[in-house]
Amino acid sequence: MDLTMQAYEQCELCPRRCGARRLNGRPGMCGATASLRIARAALHFWEEPPISGEQGSGAIFFTGCPLRCVFCQNHEISQEGFGLEVTTERLAQMMLELQDQGALNINLVTPLHYAPHIVQAVNQARDQGLALPIVCNTSGYERPEAVEALSDVVDIWLTDYKYASSNLAGSLSKAPDYPAVAHASLAKMLDSLRAHGGREAEPDAPDGMPGRMLRGIVVRHLVLPGHVDDSCAVLDRIWELCGNEVDLSVMNQYTPNERCRAQGGDLARGVIEEEYEVVLDHADDLGFERMWWQQGGTVSESFVPAFDATGVLAPEKSPRVS
């Protein structure tokens, strides 16, 4: 796959393959042109323990997304276009600034519709002293060819696996091909991990805190209210493909946004404890050994940072936000 800037000429970077002429200023289905836009760059403490630890993950949130999830909590940046335009050089500087702040890694959140910029910025930052693992924090809706092309740039894949049902994926994310795409891209992530020597992490701390992940895959699944059967089917697919070569994160932080509350039905409520326990029990029965879960009563807005351009501009140019 071409990951030079010419990839934006007639864009086919994501599974939509919409052919948008992004170099001419026309946005793709992701909402992005060839101009790199970022909404936030700061330490983030709410990822899985091997990613955030106690020091925080250096999270950079990119504007735009190929999916259109009706329940999205990051809709300000994924669907509404918030973000500031920056250069590739500035992106590389952000990575170095986060390293100076003590970040455990550089966590690129929904970045691959900007894959050419990502490759250039990581290589520039490496040349200037970046020594942290690179995390690709993705919806899982990625072309396998893109995953393969980035295999020498990304150290950790922090990927969603949202649905096993194409009907559910179509109705909730406007992507009925999501299950097939997510499975194929996860297979490529696993190939890359194996080729680079498998999972690697620092030793656990004396207090039991998991050691920082240096290389690996964390597969996330958000349990949706009323869709426990699909959640269990997702876990079946992950186990069949990966077994214990990956970490599994089963999340209960679904919170209905205004759109879901207005539409009613199961998505207008949160996940009840019994639903979440069914999915966790199924993961245990399958045999997952490295599994992360969330305590009851989680509210997803508590995990959503303020998208206020923190850390995006150079320090002397940072905007004041009242």
N, C-alpha and C positions, 0 to 999 in steps of 0.2 A: 504493500500500500504506500502511496506517495504521501509523505508527511512534510513536504516542503510547503511554502506558502501558496504554491500553485494548486494545492488541493482545494483551496477556496474558490478557484475559478469556476468550477461546476461541481459543487460539493456533494460527495458521497461518503463522508466520514462516518456517519451513523447509519443504523439500519433503515432509516427513512429513505436514504439515498435520493433526496429531493431534487438534487441538481441545481440548487440555488447558486446564482452567480454572486457569491458573497464578496468577491474582490471589487465588484461594481456597486457595492452598497446594498445589495438585495438580501434581506434576511432569509435564512433557511427555516425549516420547521422548528428548529431549536430556538428561533427568535434572534439569532446572532448573525451579524455580518462578519467581515474579516477583521473588524476592529475588536481588540481584546478588551473585555469589560469585567471588572471585579468589584464585588460588593463589600468585602471585609477581609482583613488579614490580621489574625490575632491568635493568642493562645486559647485553646478550646479544651475544656475539661470533662466533656460529657460523652466521649467515645468509649469504646470497650477498654478495660484496664490495661491490656498490653499496648494500647495505642496512646491513651492519654496519661496513664500513670498518675503521679501526683504533680508533675511539672507542667503538664499540658501538651497537647498536640498543636503544631503550628498550622492552623487551618486557614486556607485561602479559598474563599467562596466565589465561584464564577457565575456570571450572569447567563441565563438561558438554560434550556433543557430540552432534549428531544421528546420526552414524555409529556403527557398532559393529565397527570393524576388528579382526580377530582378532590382528593383528600389532602393534597400537598400542603405542608406547613411552611414551606419556604417560597410560597407563591410570589412574594414580592420580587424575588430574584429569578425564580424559575420560569414564571409566566408573565410577570408585569414589567420586566426589563430594568429593575433598579441595578445600578452599578456605574462605576466611573471608567472611562476609557484610559488605558495605560499602554505603555510600550512593553515589548518583550524584555528589554533591559530593566525596566522598573519591576517586572515580575521577578526576575532573578534577584534584584536587590531585596525585595520583600522576603524571599527565602532566606537570605543571609541575615536580615534583621531579626527574623523569627529564631534563627539559630542563636543569635546573640542574646535573645530574651530567654534562652534555656529550653526551647521546644525540644521534645523527644524525637520529632520527625517533621517532615513537611507534608501536610495533609491537603491534597488538591481535591476540592469538593465539586463534583459534577464538572470535570474539566475537559472531557475528550472531544467535544465539538470545537475545542481550540487546540487539538492535538499538535499541529505544527508549531504553535507558540510554545506549548508545553515542552516539547523536545528541545527547542532552542534555548529556552530559559533555564531548564535543568542543566544542560551542558554548560551554559555560561556561568551559572552559579557554582557548579562543580569546579570549573577552571579558576574561580575566585575564592575557593576554600570551603564550599558547602560539603559537609561530611555526614549529614543526616540521611536516614532512610526516606525514600519518597513513597508516600501513600497515595494510591489512586482510589478515591472515595466515589463510587459509581453506583448508578441505579441498576446496573447489570444489563442495561439495554445498549450494548456495544457490539459493533461488528467484530467477529473473531479475528479478522485480518488486522483490525486496529489494535486489539490486545496483543497479538503476536508482534506487531511492529514496535510496540512500546515495551516489550519484554526486557530490554536492556536498560530502560530508564526507570521503570517502576520496581520497587522492592517489595511492597506490600499491596495486595489488592483487598480493599475494604468494599465488598460488593453486595448489593441487594440481590435477593431472589424473591420476587414479589408474589408470583402466581404460578400455579401449575395449569390452571384452566385458561385456555385461549379466550373463551367467552367472557370470563371475569376480567382478563387483561384488556379486552376490547372495550368493555363497558366502563371500566374505571380509569384506564390510562390511554385509551384510544390506540392500543397497540396489540391486536390479537396475536401477533407473532412473538410477543414478549417471551412466553415460556420456551419456545424453540431457540430464540436468540440468546436468552440468558443462560440456557444450558450449554449451548455451543461456546459462548464466550467464557463461561466458567471452566469448561474443558481446556481451553487455551491457557487460561490462568494457571491451571494445574500443570499443564505441560511446561510452562515457563518456570514454575516453582521447582519442579523436579529437575529441570535442566540446570538450575542454579544451585542445586544442592539441598533442596527441601527447607522446611521451616527452621528458622534460627531465632533464638531469643536470649536475652541476658538472664542470668540466674534470678530466681525469685528472691525477694527481700526477706530478711529474717522475720518480719511481721506478717509474711504470707502474701504481700503484694506481688502480683505477677511481674516478672521481668519484662523489660521493654522488648517488643517484637522488632526484630531487625529484618526479617524476611518471612513472608508467609501469606496466607489468605484467611480473611475473616468473612464468612458468608452471613449476611444479615437477613432476617425475615421478620417483617412486621405483621403481627396477628391482627386481622381485621374482624370486627364484630359480625357474627353471623356466618363466618366463612372458615370455621375450624377444619372442615373436611379438606378444603383446599390447602390450608396451612400444613396439615399432616401429609398431603400429597407432595408438597414442596420439599418437606424434610425427607421423604422417601427418595426423591430424585437426587437431592444433594448427597445422601448417604450412598446410594447406588454408584454415583460417579466418583465421590471423593473419600468416603469413609472418614477415618480420623486424620487424614492429611490436611484438613482444614479445621479452623476454629468455627464454631457455630454461635451466632448471637440471635436469640429469640426475644423479640421486643414486644412490650405491651403498652407502648407510649402513644398509641393511636388516640387522637382527640378530634372530634368532628369540628371542621371549620364551618364558617357561616353557610357556605354552599350546601354542605352535607346536612346541616341541621334543617335548612329550608326544604330540602328534598324529602326528608323523613326516611323511614325504613331503618334497617339495622345500622347503616352508616351514620345515623343521627345520634347514636349513643356510643359510649365507650365500650371497651372489651371487659366483660365480666370475669371475675376470678376463675369461675369454673371453666370458661373457654380457654383461658391462658393455661390452666393446669393440664387440660387435655393435651395441648400441644407440647408442653414441657415433658409430660409423661411419655408421649410418643417419641420424643427425642431420646429420652433415657432408654426406652425399650429398643430403639435402633442401635444404641451403643456409642453415641457421641461422648467423647471423653473430655474435650475442651469446649465447654459450653458456657455462654454468658447469658444471664437473664436479668430482668429488672424487678424490683420490689413492687408490690401492689400499690395502687393509688398513683402511679406515674401519670404525669400530665405532660403531653408532648411539647406544649409551648415553653415549658421550663428548660427544654433542651435546644430551643431556637434562639440564637444570639440576636442582638440588635443589628440589623443591616443598615449601618449608618456611615459606611465608608471608612471605618476605623482601619488604620494601617495601610490604606491603599495608596495615598499620595506620599511623596517623600516627607520625612518628619517636619521639615521647615514649611511645608506647604499643606499640612493636614488641615482639613476644614474644621471649623468650630461648630459643634452640634449642641444646641441648647435643649 
